[in-house]
Amino acid sequence: MTSPTPRPMVLAPPRQRHVFRITAAQHHAPRNDPAAALSLGRSIVREAAADGADLVAFPEMWSTGYALPIDPATAQPVDGPFVEGFQEIAAELGVGVLVTALLAGASGPTNSALLIGRRGEVLLRHDKAHLLADAEAGLVPGDRFDIGWFDGVAVGVMTCWEREFPEAARELMLAGAEVIIVPNATAWNPTRSHQLEARAFENMVAIASINYPGDGWGQSSAYTPIVFDPRGRPLSALLAQADARAQYVPFRFDLDALRDWRDREVWGARYRRPEAYRRLRGEGIATSGAPDVATGAD
């Protein structure tokens, strides 16, 4: 009896991890010149895409360079050449773009971010809800925090000052966001970095922050909620941070590790007690007088 012919061993290739590659465009934008901002922005997208970016993200209100005072005459229609120019380059290169602009609207201009997909489609529009009282007093605030799906990743946006409102990140987490992009136009300091560390940790989301360059500015940065290794030793939430110079800042987010962390750890939505958050639910609660000790009522 002869032995059966041995079968050749087939080695399966290792499974590719899902790495989400965001490139922050930490560059100066032409001031109050949307056509020039579009031209520069398209060249930035082309260079970042050639370097392997999945998504190229711009600082706040790229269409004007966040020039102050804000000139409503520079507001761009959402179906106009500024937005369409970014849609065209996204579709040509098969890359995502998070572009920001002063957009025109029937009720007035908005400070807006548009998430554009690889085919040039708009996946998400976020109008800044928390407007700066003085600089943005003439703008129309947004009224929601939604997500868009890019390459199977749930993406949300908080624009600049919105990072300082825990409710903004919480809304995005409850909507299912895995990655939050934060376009900025601000001086930067450790406190603002720590804010984003906290937003990432408490909501179990990755965060990519993009800023304009300049002395005391810049420092575009990436954050992870994974703050302990498998043995329980602490890790830094700060994944990467640029200096103040104009540059491309590549961020790499391991979505497999992020999703595993969200599946097995305790933060985010898992142990929330919404029934106890009466004021957040908008329920009227009397605040005058001493608390009622017997009932626990205020």
N, C-alpha and C positions, 0 to 999 in steps of 0.2 A: 504494500500500500504506500503510495507516494504521498509526501507531505503537500498540503495545498500551497499554491504559489503565494508568497507573502505579498500583501498589498503595500504599495508605497505609502509612507507617512505623509500626510498633507497637513502643513502648518497653516492655520488660519491667520491672516494678518491681524495685528492688534486693532481693537476698535478705536477709531479716532475720537478723541474727546471733543466735546462741543466748546470751542473757544470763541467767544464773541469779541471781535477786534474793533474797538472804537478809537478813532484818531481825533484828538482835540486840535482844532485849528487855532492855536494861540498866536494870532497875528493881528496887526492893526487893520482896521477897515477905513476906506476913504470916508470922510465926514460929509454927510448930507449929499452924497453922490451915489444913488442906487445903481446906476449903470456901471460906474467904476467898481463898486462893491461886487456886483455880479461878475464882472470880468475877472477880478482878482479871486473871487470865490471859486469860480470854475477852474482856474489854474491850480488852486489849492486842492480841490477835489481830485483833479487828474493826478497830481503828484502823490497824494495820500493813497489813492486807489492803487497806483503802481507799486506802492510799498506794502500792499496787502490789507488795507483797511476794509472791513465790512461796512462800516458806517463812519462818515466824516461829520463832526459836530462843530458848530460855530458859536462864538460868544453872543451875548444878548444884543438884539436889534442890529444885526450885521448890516442891514440895508442903509443905515445912517451912521454907523460907528458909534451909536448911542451919543450923538452930538446933543448938547444942551445949549439953550432951551430947545425942546422938541418942536420941530416945525411940521405941523399937520400937512403942509403942502407936499412933503416928501413921502407921504403914505402911499403904499403900493397896492393896487388891486390884487386879490388872491389869484385871479385869472390873467394877470398882466405879465409883461416880459421878465420882470425880476424873478418871480416864482417859476415861471415856465422855463427860464434859462437853467435853473437848478434841476428841474424835472428832466430836461433834455440831457444834461450831462450825467445824471444818475442813470437814465435809461441807456445811454451810449456806453457807459463803463460797467453797468451792472453793479452799482454800488449804492448804498444808502446814504442819505444826507439829512442832517438835522439843521435846517436853516432858520434864521430868525429875522424878523422884519417888523417895521412899522407898517401895519396893513390898514387899508381903507375899508370902511364899513358904513352901512346906511345910518347907524347911530353915532358914528365917529370912529377915530382911529383906535387900533388895538396894538398892544405889544405882544406879538405872536411868535410861536415856534411851530414849524411844520416838519413832521417826520415824513420823508419821502422814501419810497421803496425802490428796489432794484430795477423796476420797470418804469419808474418815473411817477408812480401813483402816490397820492397823498394818503398816508396811513393814519395820521393823527394831526389834529390842529389843537394847540393849547394856547388860549388867550390868558395872559397873566392876570390872575385874580387879585393878588395883593399888590396894588399899585403904590408907589412912593407918593406920599401926600403932596409934595411940592413939585418935584420934577415931572411926575406923570399925572398931574391933576387933571389935565385935559383929555386923558385917554378913557376908553370904555373898559371896565374890568370884565374879565371872564367870570364864569359862575360854576365851573366844574373842573374836576381832575379825572381825566379818562386815560385809557391806555390804547396803544396801537400794537399790532403784531408785526414784528420784523424778523424774518428767518425763524419763525417759531418762538421768538422771545417776546415776552410781554414788556413793553417799554412805556414809561411815563415821563413827564416833564415837570420840573419845578423851575421857574425862572427867577434867578437871582434872589431877591429878598424873600421869596416864598420858602427858601430853605430854612428861614427863621421861624416858620410856623409849623409846629409838629403835626397839626391837623392835615397839612397838605400832603406830607409823606404818608400819613396814616390812611388818607383817602386813597392814595395810589396803591398802597399795600392791600387794602381791602378790595380794590378793583382787580387785584391779581398781578400787579407790577413785579417784575423780577429785576429790572434795571431801570434806574431813574437817571435821566440826563438833566444837568443843571447848567444852563447857559448864564453867564454872569457878565456884568460890567461894573466892577467894584474893586476898591482896594482890598487886599487880602491880608489876613492875620491868623494866628493860631486858633483864636476863638472860632472863626468861621470854619476852619478845617475840623475842629472838634465837633461843631454842630453837625457836620455831614457824617462824621464818624458815628455820632449818636443816632442820626436818622437811619443809617445803614444797619447798625446793630439792632435797634429796637424793632425795625420793620423787616429784618431779614432780606434786604435788597442790596444789590450792588449799585454804586453811584459813580457817575462820571461827571466831573465838574470842569467847565471850560470858561476861561477868562481872557480878557485882553491883556497883552503884555504891558510892561511899564514899571517904573520904580515904585515898589510897594504894591504892585498889581501882579498879574500872571499867576503862577503857582497852580495851574490847572492840575487836577488831582483825581485819583481813583480810590474808591473805598469798597471794602468787603464786609459782610456781616460775620464772616467766619473768624472768630476771635479766640478760638481754642483749637489746639491740635488734637489728634486722636487720643493723646494721653492726658488731656486736660490742661496742658501748659498754655499760657496766654500768648496770643499772636497780635500783631498790630492790625488795626482796621485799615490803615493807610497803605494802599498797594503801591502807589507811585505818585510823585509830585514833581512838577517842573520848577525851574527858577523863573525869573521875571522876564527873560528874553523872548523875543518872537521866535516861534518854533512849532514844529509838529510834535505832539505828545501822544505816543501810542499807548493805549490801555488794553490789557488782555484780561478778560473775565472768563474763568472756567465755569461754564454753566452746569456741567455735571456735578462738580463739587458744591456749587451753590444750591442746586436742587436737592442733593443728598442732605445738606445742612438743614434746609427748610423742612424736609420730610421727618427728620429725627430730633430736631431741637425744639426748645420750648417758647421761643419768643414769637414775634409777629402776632397772628390772630388767635393762636391756639388757646390761650387762657384768658382772653379778654372777658370782661364782665360788662357788656353794654348796658344792662339793666341798672347798673350803679352809676352810669355817667349821665345823670339827669340834665345837667346844664348843657352838656354837649348835644343832647337830644332836643334842646330848646324848650324844656319844660320850665315853667315859671316856678321859682322857689323864693319864698320870702327871705330877705336878708336882714331885716331890722330886728332888734331885740336879741335876747340871749337864746341859745339853743334850748329846745325842749328836751331835757335830759330823759324824761320818762319815755318819750316816743322816739327820740333820736332825730326828730324833725328840726330843721333850722328855723 
